[in-house]
Amino acid sequence: MEIRRGADRFVDRVAGRLTLHAFSFGPSYDADHVRFGPMVCHDDHLLRVGEGFPDHPHSDLTIVTWVVSGALAHEGTTGSARVEAGQCAVLRAGAATVHSELAAAPQTRFVQVWLDPAVRGGESSYDVLSPELPPGELVRVAEPEPGAVLSVVRLGDHESITIPAAPRVHVYVARGALLRSSLAEPLHEGDAFLFTDEPSYDLTAGVATDLLVWAFE
């Protein structure tokens, strides 16, 4: 079990955008934080309205975006879409795709994960998912790659959830905070648990909390 504190991430700040990289990215290299299973990138972006990422290419990646607040406008070879807070977008880049991601509302924040795909090449696609999130329930949101599942849970103050066991589990505090447990001191927004071959664990929120939970077979 590893804890990746938000304060230890790589910071990339430009006009209108703040990005926090949990894994090595571009010139920021850390041999101990290169990937976690198929997860090769875990970024948390905060954008000013109209700012973000102009047209840029991708290939042989599966990119999963969870919008925490605001709204994100996607334009590219896979079409146009608006992704609102509480929605998930899945981009399968295939052999090649070009797109832009710009904030369509003030204070747009999104968490984005890049996965190494099981099959390279092929056609590109972009899908927007709108899950129902009953309070306190771990909801399976997407399976963008075989054996890679994103679930989301919204916990109330002092509400608990059992994180199921899997060969690799990544639990990210997108909002709120977790209480101190046998695992660690409190976890705050931006912190993450990384479990490898661990049993299931109960986690308890200290305040209203959103957790993004990746399980990899």
ZAMARGU-4260 file (C-alpha; in steps of 0.2 Angstrom, whole numbers, plus 5000, padded with zeros to 4 digits):
<rodrens>
0) 5000/5000/5000 | 5006/5017/4995 | 5000/5034/4999 | 5003/5048/4985 | 5000/5064/4994
5) 4993/5078/4983 | 5007/5090/4989 | 5020/5079/4981 | 5013/5080/4964 | 5022/5089/4949
10) 5015/5106/4947 | 5013/5114/4929 | 5006/5132/4930 | 5002/5143/4915 | 4991/5157/4912
15) 4973/5151/4915 | 4978/5133/4920 | 4985/5124/4935 | 4989/5105/4932 | 4995/5093/4945
20) 5003/5077/4939 | 5004/5062/4950 | 5015/5052/4938 | 5030/5057/4928 | 5025/5068/4914
25) 5036/5078/4901 | 5051/5085/4909 | 5045/5080/4927 | 5053/5063/4930 | 5052/5052/4945
30) 5057/5034/4944 | 5046/5029/4958 | 5030/5036/4950 | 5030/5032/4932 | 5014/5021/4931
35) 5002/5011/4941 | 4997/4995/4930 | 4990/5002/4914 | 4988/5019/4922 | 5002/5030/4914
40) 4995/5047/4918 | 4984/5054/4932 | 4982/5073/4931 | 4971/5085/4940 | 4967/5101/4930
45) 4959/5118/4935 | 4955/5129/4921 | 4949/5147/4918 | 4934/5148/4907 | 4940/5148/4889
50) 4957/5141/4893 | 4964/5123/4892 | 4972/5113/4879 | 4970/5118/4860 | 4971/5106/4846
55) 4984/5092/4850 | 4986/5074/4844 | 4985/5057/4853 | 4988/5039/4847 | 4987/5022/4856
60) 4979/5029/4872 | 4963/5027/4881 | 4959/5044/4890 | 4946/5045/4904 | 4940/5062/4910
65) 4930/5065/4926 | 4923/5083/4927 | 4923/5088/4945 | 4916/5106/4943 | 4911/5117/4928
70) 4911/5110/4911 | 4923/5105/4898 | 4921/5107/4879 | 4928/5094/4867 | 4931/5097/4849
75) 4940/5086/4837 | 4941/5072/4824 | 4928/5062/4835 | 4916/5076/4835 | 4910/5089/4848
80) 4904/5087/4866 | 4901/5096/4882 | 4905/5086/4898 | 4897/5093/4913 | 4902/5091/4932
85) 4897/5073/4937 | 4900/5066/4919 | 4913/5055/4912 | 4921/5055/4895 | 4931/5041/4887
90) 4942/5045/4872 | 4949/5030/4863 | 4963/5038/4852 | 4965/5023/4841 | 4979/5025/4828
95) 4977/5044/4828 | 4965/5058/4834 | 4966/5077/4836 | 4956/5086/4849 | 4955/5101/4860
100) 4949/5103/4878 | 4943/5120/4884 | 4934/5126/4899 | 4916/5130/4895 | 4912/5137/4912
105) 4921/5146/4926 | 4932/5136/4938 | 4932/5120/4927 | 4941/5106/4936 | 4943/5089/4929
110) 4953/5073/4933 | 4961/5064/4918 | 4968/5047/4917 | 4978/5040/4903 | 4978/5021/4901
115) 4989/5010/4890 | 4977/5001/4879 | 4976/4982/4877 | 4975/4984/4858 | 4984/4997/4848
120) 4978/5006/4832 | 4960/5006/4826 | 4947/5019/4825 | 4945/5033/4837 | 4930/5037/4847
125) 4923/5049/4861 | 4909/5044/4873 | 4901/5054/4887 | 4893/5045/4901 | 4881/5052/4914
130) 4880/5040/4929 | 4867/5041/4943 | 4877/5042/4960 | 4866/5038/4974 | 4874/5044/4991
135) 4885/5031/4999 | 4885/5019/4984 | 4901/5014/4974 | 4894/5016/4956 | 4903/5007/4942
140) 4905/5021/4929 | 4916/5015/4915 | 4926/5000/4909 | 4937/5009/4896 | 4949/4994/4894
145) 4946/4975/4898 | 4950/4973/4917 | 4950/4992/4920 | 4935/4999/4929 | 4932/5016/4936
150) 4919/5018/4950 | 4914/5033/4959 | 4906/5035/4977 | 4899/5051/4985 | 4900/5050/5004
155) 4892/5060/5017 | 4900/5066/5033 | 4907/5051/5043 | 4899/5039/5030 | 4909/5023/5026
160) 4912/5013/5010 | 4921/4996/5007 | 4933/4997/4993 | 4933/4979/4985 | 4950/4970/4983
165) 4958/4969/4966 | 4976/4966/4960 | 4978/4985/4959 | 4966/4998/4966 | 4969/5017/4965
170) 4958/5027/4976 | 4958/5046/4973 | 4950/5059/4984 | 4943/5071/4971 | 4934/5081/4985
175) 4933/5081/5003 | 4944/5071/5016 | 4945/5054/5023 | 4947/5051/5042 | 4962/5044/5050
180) 4962/5025/5049 | 4973/5010/5052 | 4981/5014/5035 | 4986/5032/5037 | 4983/5049/5044
185) 4969/5058/5036 | 4968/5060/5017 | 4963/5076/5009 | 4958/5082/4992 | 4972/5077/4980
190) 4978/5062/4990 | 4977/5044/4984 | 4979/5026/4990 | 4988/5014/4978 | 4984/4996/4983
195) 4993/4981/4976 | 4987/4964/4980 | 4979/4971/4996 | 4962/4965/5004 | 4946/4975/5004
200) 4947/4991/5015 | 4934/5002/5024 | 4936/5020/5022 | 4927/5034/5031 | 4924/5052/5025
205) 4927/5066/5037 | 4916/5078/5027 | 4906/5076/5011 | 4918/5067/4999 | 4920/5061/4982
210) 4931/5046/4978 | 4937/5040/4961 | 4941/5022/4962 | 4951/5013/4949 | 4952/4994/4949
215) 4964/4984/4938 | 4963/4965/4935
</rodrens>
